Amino acid sequence: MGVRFGVMGESAAEVEQGLALLRDRGVEVAVRQPVRQLTDGRWMAMVTPKAPADGGGLVER
């Protein structure tokens, strides 16, 4: 199963702040779709969580 996050905001800076908030909370993300403007006042980036290092995080059993 894949997991991805869409981070939306009213400006590119607001989306970047959302990405920074995820990282500050310990969620390591890989950007799959850079910040781009969808319509006036609507910006978005698509990210996926990075896999944990060996021995760390949740693992499938």
Residue pairs with C-beta under 8 A, 6 or more apart in sequence:
2 48
3 48
3 49
4 32
4 46
4 47
4 48
5 22
5 29
5 46
5 47
5 48
5 49
6 44
6 45
6 46
7 15
7 18
7 19
7 22
7 44
7 45
7 46
7 47
8 15
8 18
8 42
8 43
8 44
9 15
9 17
9 18
9 43
9 44
10 41
10 42
10 43
11 41
11 43
12 35
12 37
12 43
14 43
15 35
15 43
15 44
15 45
16 35
18 45
19 29
19 31
19 45
19 47
22 29
22 47
23 29
27 49
28 49
28 50
29 47
29 48
29 49
29 50
30 47
30 48
30 49
30 50
31 45
31 46
31 47
32 46
32 47
32 48
33 44
33 45
33 46
34 45
35 43
35 44
35 45
36 43
36 44
36 45
37 43
38 44
51 57
52 58
52 59
